[in-house]
Amino acid sequence: MDWAFGAPTLGEIEKRLRHLGTAWASDALIALESASPQSLEITHNLLARGRQQTLRECLDAELTLTRTTIRTPDFLEGVRAALVDKDRSPIWEREAQGGQTPPA
């Protein structure tokens, strides 16, 4: 687990999980692939930066990101899929654009 999730990028995490080829790694890949790409990037960055920050700095960073993230299309799509339509089939921005990450 440390080896796979200790990778510096999400792409490398996915590559390492594929390399492991275990049932656990396959389940982890399925979970990652179903999550919002935007949320995965944000979480990965927060965890990486958090290693060098105090708890207060981490909490401040999370609050700042939350205030902006709740206005993004992926957040709204997640709410729609989970709470409004309850279809559990979100279409994330990257998927809607044919696998391309939208410009920042």
ZIJOKA-V908670 format. One line per field, one symbol per residue. ss: DSSP state (H for helix, E for strand, - for the rest). Layout:
ss: ???
//
This chain:
ss: -HHHH----HHHHHHHHHHH--HHHHHHHHHHHH--HHHHHHHHHHHHHH----HHHHHHHHHHHHHHH---HHHHHHHHHHHH--------HHHH--------
//
